[in-house]
Amino acid sequence: MRITYIQTSLHWEQPEANRRQLAEKMATVYGRTDLIVLPEMFTTGFSMRAEALAEPANGPTFQWMKEQAANAGAAITGSFICLENGQYFNRLLWMQPDGHFYQYNKKHLFTLAGEDKTYTAGQELVLIEWLGWRIRPLICYDLRFPEWARQPQNPEMRYDLLLYVANWPQPRVHHWKSLLTARAIENQAYTVGVNIAGTDGNGLVYSGDSSVVDYAGQLLSGAAFSEQVVTLELELEPLRAYRERFPFLEDA
């Protein structure tokens, strides 16, 4: 599977400007990738002004992702601020070219930023099947909680690819890189973390350091500080062979 991650700065609390700049970046890989991964809250930055910025579940960002996925011939995923049934969610949307979609609401809310006072925590994990792959999408702070990413004991329910979309500040980037590697090793799965780069409206600095780590914890791709659109190909057979050679998951 060809996977593209987009590491970019964001226009603070400007959804239209962010959708426009991301469409331009994604257009460079249309027809040449199978999955495009955008950061957390890619339309606004990590804002707590949900009352002013939230969209309905099928609002402008949903429709934009539907159009972009069809144009790209690829799945697209990232999170945005969603209003549903009177509650605000940090919602990851996964959109496929045919309009089929999945959604995941962030479970672990970042109390240091007051996210828990603004948003409602999700309660359900999502398992996505795409091009023969099984994919588990999660969001930023979820990375600190290994039990939420733990592979199921049932082999039929295990995932091959673990995704984190994020706004992870530079002062704790060592944690980001270390935990992505740990999640890959302990779950024997490709692990992808996509972060932003630049400075947000709160003055927080983000170094990016978006990463792709293989099932053995080896870094396949990393991007620090600069804005980048990176595509690489991941293969299932080496992962399956590695799990057969080292059946650690069976011993849990």
C-alpha positions in Angstrom: 0.0 0.0 0.0 1.3 3.4 -0.9 0.8 5.8 2.0 1.3 9.6 1.9 1.6 11.8 5.0 1.3 15.6 4.9 3.3 17.5 7.5 2.3 21.1 7.3 1.7 24.3 9.3 -1.9 25.3 9.7 -3.8 28.6 9.4 -5.0 29.1 13.0 -8.8 28.7 13.2 -9.3 29.2 9.4 -11.0 26.1 8.0 -11.4 27.4 4.4 -7.7 28.4 4.2 -6.6 25.0 5.5 -8.8 23.0 3.2 -7.5 25.1 0.3 -3.8 24.6 1.1 -4.2 20.9 1.8 -6.1 20.4 -1.5 -3.1 21.9 -3.2 -0.7 19.7 -1.4 -2.7 16.5 -2.0 -3.1 17.3 -5.7 0.6 16.6 -6.1 0.1 12.9 -5.3 -3.4 12.2 -6.9 -3.3 8.9 -8.7 0.0 7.9 -7.1 -1.0 6.9 -3.6 -3.6 4.8 -1.8 -3.9 6.6 1.5 -3.3 10.2 2.5 -2.9 11.1 6.2 -3.6 14.6 7.5 -2.9 15.9 11.0 -5.2 16.3 14.0 -7.7 19.2 13.7 -6.4 19.9 10.2 -9.0 22.6 9.5 -8.3 24.7 12.6 -5.3 23.8 14.6 -5.7 22.4 18.2 -8.3 24.9 19.3 -10.7 24.8 22.2 -13.1 27.2 20.6 -15.4 24.5 19.5 -18.5 26.6 19.9 -17.3 28.9 17.1 -15.5 26.3 14.9 -17.4 23.0 15.1 -19.1 21.6 12.0 -21.9 19.1 11.7 -20.9 15.5 11.0 -21.8 15.9 7.3 -20.8 19.5 7.0 -18.2 21.3 4.8 -15.2 19.2 5.8 -17.0 16.0 5.3 -18.1 17.0 1.8 -14.6 18.3 1.1 -13.0 15.0 2.1 -15.6 13.1 0.0 -14.7 15.2 -3.1 -10.9 15.0 -2.5 -10.9 11.2 -2.0 -12.8 10.8 -5.2 -10.4 13.0 -7.0 -7.4 11.3 -5.5 -8.5 7.8 -6.0 -7.3 7.2 -2.5 -8.6 7.1 1.1 -8.0 10.3 3.1 -8.0 10.6 6.9 -7.5 13.3 9.6 -9.5 14.9 12.4 -11.7 18.0 12.7 -14.0 19.6 15.3 -17.4 18.0 15.0 -20.8 18.9 16.6 -23.2 16.0 16.9 -26.2 15.6 19.2 -25.3 18.7 21.1 -21.8 17.5 21.9 -18.3 18.4 20.5 -15.9 15.8 19.4 -12.4 15.7 18.1 -13.4 13.4 15.3 -11.1 11.5 12.9 -12.8 10.9 9.6 -11.7 8.2 7.2 -13.1 8.8 3.7 -12.7 6.4 0.7 -13.0 7.3 -3.0 -16.5 5.7 -3.2 -17.8 7.8 -0.4 -17.7 5.0 2.2 -16.4 6.3 5.5 -15.5 5.5 9.1 -15.2 7.8 12.1 -13.4 7.7 15.4 -13.9 10.1 18.3 -10.7 10.8 20.3 -10.8 8.8 23.6 -8.1 10.4 25.7 -8.6 14.1 26.0 -5.6 16.4 26.9 -6.5 17.9 30.2 -3.5 20.2 30.3 -5.1 22.2 27.4 -8.6 21.9 28.8 -9.7 19.5 26.0 -11.7 17.5 28.5 -13.8 20.6 29.4 -14.7 21.3 25.7 -15.0 17.9 24.0 -16.7 14.6 24.7 -14.5 11.5 24.9 -15.1 8.7 22.4 -15.7 5.2 23.7 -15.2 2.9 20.7 -12.2 1.7 18.8 -12.5 1.4 15.0 -11.0 -1.2 12.7 -10.8 -0.2 9.1 -10.3 -2.6 6.2 -8.7 -1.1 3.1 -6.9 -2.8 0.2 -6.3 -5.9 2.2 -5.0 -4.1 5.2 -6.5 -3.8 8.7 -6.0 -0.3 10.1 -6.5 1.2 13.6 -6.8 5.0 13.6 -6.1 7.0 16.8 -5.5 10.6 17.8 -2.5 12.3 19.4 -2.8 12.0 23.2 -4.1 8.4 22.7 -0.5 7.6 22.0 0.4 7.8 25.8 -2.1 5.0 26.6 -0.7 1.6 25.3 -3.8 -0.4 26.4 -5.9 1.5 23.9 -3.7 0.4 21.1 -3.2 -3.2 22.3 -3.6 -5.8 19.7 -6.6 -8.1 20.4 -6.0 -11.6 21.4 -8.2 -12.8 18.5 -5.8 -12.9 15.5 -8.8 -12.2 13.2 -9.3 -8.8 14.8 -5.6 -7.7 14.8 -4.5 -4.7 12.8 -1.5 -4.3 10.4 -1.2 -0.5 10.5 -1.6 1.8 13.5 -2.2 5.5 12.7 -1.9 8.6 14.9 -2.9 12.0 13.7 -1.5 14.8 16.0 -0.7 18.3 17.2 2.2 17.2 19.4 4.4 20.2 20.6 8.1 20.3 20.1 9.2 20.3 23.8 7.8 16.7 24.2 8.9 15.4 20.8 11.2 12.9 22.4 8.1 11.3 23.9 6.4 11.3 20.6 9.1 9.5 18.7 9.8 7.1 21.6 6.2 6.1 22.0 5.6 5.6 18.3 8.5 3.2 18.3 7.2 1.4 21.4 3.6 1.0 20.0 5.1 -0.5 16.8 7.3 -3.0 18.7 4.7 -4.1 21.2 2.0 -4.5 18.6 4.1 -5.8 15.8 2.5 -3.4 13.4 3.5 -0.6 11.1 2.9 2.7 13.0 2.5 6.1 11.4 2.4 9.4 13.3 1.5 12.6 11.4 2.2 15.9 13.2 2.1 19.5 12.2 5.1 21.9 11.9 5.3 25.5 12.8 3.7 27.7 15.5 0.0 27.8 16.4 -2.3 30.5 17.6 -1.3 29.8 21.2 2.4 30.3 20.5 3.2 26.6 20.7 5.9 25.3 18.5 5.6 22.1 16.6 8.6 20.3 15.0 6.7 17.9 13.0 8.8 14.7 13.3 6.1 12.8 11.5 7.3 9.2 11.4 6.7 5.8 9.8 8.0 2.9 11.9 7.9 -0.7 10.9 6.7 -3.7 12.9 10.1 -4.2 14.4 10.5 -0.6 15.5 12.8 0.5 12.6 12.2 4.1 11.3 11.3 4.0 7.7 10.6 7.7 7.2 10.9 10.9 9.4 10.4 14.6 8.7 11.5 17.3 11.1 10.4 21.0 11.1 9.8 21.5 7.4 6.6 21.2 5.5 6.7 18.0 3.5 4.5 15.6 1.5 6.0 12.2 1.8 5.0 9.0 0.1 6.3 5.5 0.7 5.1 1.9 0.1 4.4 -0.5 2.9 4.3 -4.3 2.4 2.2 -6.9 4.2 4.2 -10.0 3.6 7.3 -9.0 5.6 5.0 -8.1 8.5 3.3 -11.5 8.4 6.6 -13.3 8.1 8.0 -11.3 11.1 5.0 -12.3 13.3 5.4 -15.9 12.4 9.1 -15.9 13.2 8.5 -14.0 16.5 5.0 -14.9 17.7 5.2 -12.6 20.8 1.5 -11.6 20.4 0.5 -15.2 21.1 2.2 -15.1 24.5 0.2 -12.2 25.9 
